[in-house]
Amino acid sequence: MAALRVAVVGAGAAGLCASRFLAAQPDVFHHDVFEMASNVGGLWVYTDQTTKDSYGHDVHTSMYEHLCTNFPKESVMPSKDNAKTPWRVCVKQLATNKEEVLTYDAVVVCNGHYSKPIIPSIPGANTFHGKILHSHYYRTPDGFRDQTVVCLGAGPSGTDIALELAPYVKRVILSSNDEPFPCAMPSNLEQLAGIESIENGTIAFKDGEKRMADVVMLCTGYEYVYPFLAPECGIEVKHRMRVTPIYKHLLHIKHPSLVFLGLPQQVPPLVVVHYQVQYALSVLQGSVTLPSEIEMLADEESNFRRQLVLGRKPHNAHKLGLKLMQEYVQSLTSLADLKPLPEVIFSLYETNGRIRRQKLATFKNYNYKIVSDKQFEVIEPSC
C-alpha cells in the first residue's frame, strides 16, 4: 500500500508535533510542512515586528519580549467530494515567488488562532484622545512609561501584560466582566469592571467608575481564520470562534482527511495536541473507524448545546476547561487505544489554576515535582 501524502500547514508547536508523529511512521506517511515565516516555532518565536514581516505579510506571532508560559512547568481545496478526498495545495516560495500545485491525501491545519485580533465595538472609541491597540501588537513596556493604561480583558494576556506594565506606568487598570482576583496586586494596579464607553480621555466602566487614561490595551482575544482554505472546503467559522462542521474539535465531518489541530481553549495546548495528532493519524491510516456523518454531526451539536447549558456563549464552542478537557483527552485515548494521560497531569493543571487565582503576581514562580502517576509536590518560590 502506498504511503499517504500529508500536508502540514504551519510549523508552530502543533505543526511540529504533527510532523514528529508523521515522521515516526515513514512507511505509512510521507509529509511536507509549509510555513510562511522564515523560521519554525510559530507563536513562540519572538520578533520586534508587529505589523508586517519582510515579505509584506501580517506578523503572525503575538509573543511579547518577556512572555512566559502560563502553564505549569513539568507538564486548500478538495479535488472531489468523498471521505478520501485528495487535496490540491497551492504553495508559493516567498523568496523566489515560484508557485506550484501539489496533491495530498490529507491536510493538517496548524495555523494557530492568535493572529487576527478581535476588536470590540466600544461606544465613543473614536473620540479617545489617547492610543488604542490590541495586545497582539504589544512587545515591551518601554513605550508606556508614566502613563495610565487600561487593559481590557483579564485572561492570560490581560493579566500578564498588566503585571508587566505596573513597574513602569503611573497606573494600570485591569478591566474585566469577570470577578476581580482576590489576591494582592501592585499598589498602582486597580481592578474595575468592563468598559462601558469612552469620551475623549475618560473611560466609563460598567460598575459606574470613571478614570482618565492614556492607553487602552485590548486584551480581547483572537478570531479563528483560515484564509488559505477555498470555499469548496466547506469550513465555516461562526461567531468568529466556532469552527464547523468539526468532529471532536478536530476532524472535518464531511472531509475527515482535513484535520484542525489546537482548536480547544482553556487547556494545556501541547498536551491536547499530542493526543489529537495520534487520534487523527489513527483515523487516516484506518485503525480507527469514524461514526457515520449523521452521527458525527449529532455529536458536534450535542457538545455545542452542552456549552450553552453551561452558560457559555456561542463563540465558546471550543472552550473546554479542566472537566471537559479531561473527558476529551480520555475519549481520544480510548477511541485510538493510546496510552492514557496520567491523572497527575489533570491534578497538576487544576492546582496551577487555583494558585494562579490566589497568587496571580507570583504563580509562575511555582514549580512542581511529579512523584508518581497520581501524585506531585508543589515547590513554592524561595522569595
N, C-alpha and C positions, 0 to 999 in steps of 0.2 A: 504494500500500500504506500502510495506517495505521501511524503510529509506534507502537512498542512502549512500553507503560507499565511503568515500572520503579520499585519502591520500594527505597530505600536505608535500611537500619536502622542508625543510628549515624552521627554526624558527627565522628568522630575522624579520625586520619590516613588510615585505609583508606577510610572513607566519603567523605572529601573528595577522595581520589584517584579513587574511582569516579565521583563527581559531576563531576569535571573532564572525564573522558573521555566521560561521557554527554552533558554539555552541549556538547561539541565536535561532536556529531552530532545536531542538533535535528530533522533530517528523519527520523532513524531511531529516536530515543529521546525520550520525554517522561518526566521523572523527578521524584520528590519525595524529600526527605531528612528522616527523622524522628530527632529527638534528644531524649533525656529530660532532659539537663542544660540549664541556662539559657544556655549558650554552646557554640560548636564547639571542637574540639580534643581531646576525649576524654581519654586518659591524660595528655596533655601540658599540661593546664590545672591549675595548682596551686590548692589550696584548703586552708585550715586545718581544714576539717571532715573528720572521719574516720569518722563512723558514718552519720548521716542528713543529707540536704540539706533545703532549705527546704520541699520538698513532702512530706517524710517518707520519701523513697526512700533506699536504701542509696547511699552515696557511691561512685561508680564508679572514680575515679582513685586510683592508688597512688603518685602522684608526691610526693616529699618536697621540702623547700624548696630544697636545693642540688643536686638531681639534674641530672647532665649525661649526655648520651647516651654509651653505651659503644662506639659505632661511630665509625670514623674520620671526621674532618672533611674532606669533599670528596665524599666519596661520597653465627504466621500460619497460614495454613490453606489447603490446596488445595481448589478447588471441584469438580474432577473428576480422574480418575486417568489421565493420559497425559503424554507428554513436553512438551506445550504447555499445561501446567496454568495456568489463571487462578487468581490468589491473592487470597483475601479477607483484607484487612489492617484490623484493628480498632484505631483510634487514639483517643487522648484528649488534648484540650488541657488541660495541667496548670493553667493559670491560670484556666480557666473551668469545668473538669470536663465540657466538651462532648465527647460521643463520636460517632463516625461510622464506618461501614464502607466501605472503598474497595476497588476491584478493580484488580489489576495483572497484567501478563503475566509479570513476573519480580520476584523479590525478591533483593536483595543484602544479605547479613547481615554487618554490620561492627561488632558489639558488643564486639569485643576479647575477650581472655581473661586479664585482670589485675584482676578484680573480686571473685571468690569465692575466698578463701584456702583452701589445703589445710592442714588442721590435723592433724599426725601424732599417732598414739597413742603417748605416752611413758609407760612404767610409772612410777608414783609422781608423775605431774604434779600430781595433786590434793592432794599433801602439800606442794607447794612454798610456802615462806613469802614468796617474792618475787612478781614480776609476770611473767606470760607473755603476750606479744602477738605478733601477726603483723606482718611488715614493711609490710603494707597500711595499717596504722594509724600508721606512723612518719612524722613530719614534720620535726622538728628535734632536735638533740642536747641541747637545754637541760634537758629533764626527766630526764636520765640522769647529770648531773654527779656525779663522785666515787663512782660505783657500779661494780660488776663486772658486765659484760654478756656473755652468751653469744649469739653469732649462729649459729644452726643453719642451715647451708647456705652453700656457698661459690660460689654462682652470682653473676650480676651484682649483685643486690640485697644479698646477704650480704656480699660483699667491699666493695662501695661504702659500705654503712652502717657496717661495722666500721672502715673507714679514717676515715670522717667522725666517728665517736664517739671515736676514740683520743685526740685532744687534750683531750677533756672528761671522760673517765671515768677511774676508778682503773685498771681493767684491762678489756680486751676480748678475748674468746676466740672465734676463728673455728673452728667445729666442723663437720667435713665427713667423709664417707666417701671423698672423693677424695684424691689425693696432695696433700701440702702444697705451697704455692707456694714455689719455690726462690729467692726474692728477698728483699731487705732489707725489713723491716717496722718500724713504730714499736716502740720499746722496750717498750711496755706492751701489745702485741698478740701473743697466743700462738695457735699453730695446733695443734688437737687433733682426734682422730677424732670421729665422730658420737656423739650422746648415747645411752647405754645405758639409763639410768634416772635418776630424781630421788628424793631422800629428804630431805624438809624443805628445807634451804637448800643441800644438797650435790648437785652434778651428777656422775654417774659416766659416763665416756666409754668408748667401745668399745676403746680402747687400754690400758685399765686405770687411767688417770689419774682423779683426783677433784679437783674445785675447788668452793669456795663461790662463790655468785653471788647477785646481787640481781635480775637480769632475764634472762629467756630470750626472745630475739627469734627468731621462727620465720620464716626466710627460705626457705620451703619450697615456693614456687610457688603456682599457681592452677589451679582446675578450669575446664574448658570448660563453660559453661552457656548454655542458650537457653530461658529461662522463658517467652518470648513465642511459642514455636512450639507449636502444638497437636499432640497425639499423632498426628493424621492425617497430619502432615508426614512421618512415618516416619524421623525422625532419632534415632539413639541415641548416647549418649556412654558408652563403655565405659572402665573403669579410670580414670575421672574426666578423661581427657585424649585419648581416641581417639574422634574423630567419624566415624560410619559410617552408611550406605554413601556414601563420598565418592570421586570420581574426581579424580586429580591434586591431592589435598588442596584441592579447590576446588568441584566440582560434585556436587550430589545425584544419585546414579546413577539413581534411579527417577524423579526430577523435576528434570532438568537446568536448569530455569529458577529453581531455588533455589540461590543462589551463596553460598559462605562464603569471605570474604577473610581472609587473615592467619593461617591455621592453622599453617603451618610454624614450627618453633622453631629456635634457633641459626642464624639468618640475619639479614642486614640487612633488617628488615621492610619499609621503604619501597621498597627496590629490588625485592623479591619481589612486593609488592602491585602495583607499577607494571606488571609483566608479567602478573600474574594477572588484573587488570582487563581488559587488552586481549584476552587469550585468551578470557575469559568473554564479553565483548561480541561477539567474533567468532562464538562459538557461538550466542549469542542471535539475532544477525542472519542467521545461516545461512551465513556464509562459511567456517566450519569445521564439518565433519561429524563427529559423535562415533561411536566404535565402538558395537557392539551392547551392550545391558545386560549380557549374559553376559560379553562381553569386558572391559567396564569393571570388573565385579565380580572377574574373574580378575586384572586389573591391580592392583586395590586389595589383594587377598590376597597377590599376589606381592611387592608393596612392603612389606607388613606382615611377611611371612616373612623378607624380606631384613633388616629391622631386627632381628629375633630372631637371625638368623645373625651379625649384627654384635655380638651380646652385649647388645643393648638390651632393656629390659623392655617389656611390652605398652603401658604408658602413654606410651612414647616413639614412638608410631606416626607422629607428625608432626615428629619431630626430624630435622633434615637435617644441619647442619654443612657445611663447605666443599665436600667432594666431591659429596655428594648434592644440595646446593643448585645447584652448577654444572650437574649433569646435569638437574636440574629446570627451571631457567631456560632452558637450551638446548632442552629439549623443548618448552616453551611457545612460545618464539620460532620454532622450526622448524615446529610444527603450525599456528601462526597467521600465519606469514610476516611476523614482526616484525623490526625492526632488532635484531641481537644485542647483548647487553650486552658492552662491550669487555672483553678479557681482563684489562686492568689493574685492573679493579674486583675481580675474584677474587683477584688477586695482592695488592692492597692490603689486602683483608679478611684474607687469610692472614697477612700481615706484622703487621697490627694485633693479631691474636690472639696471635702469638708474642711481640710486645713486651709485651702485657698479662701474659702468663705470666711473663716475665722481670723486668718492672718494674711490678708491679701498682699501686704507690703513685703512679707518675708517668706512666703510659702515656697518660692523657687529655691530657697537655700536648704530646704529639707532634702534628705536622701533616704533611700530605702534599701534594706538588705533582705533579699529573698532567702529564706532558710529551708523552705520545702514547697511543694505544690499547693499547700494550703496556708502557709504562714509566712509573714515577713516582719521585719523590725523597722521602726521609724527612727531615723538618725536625725536628731534635731540639730540646727545650726549652733556652732560654738559661741556665737555672739550675735 
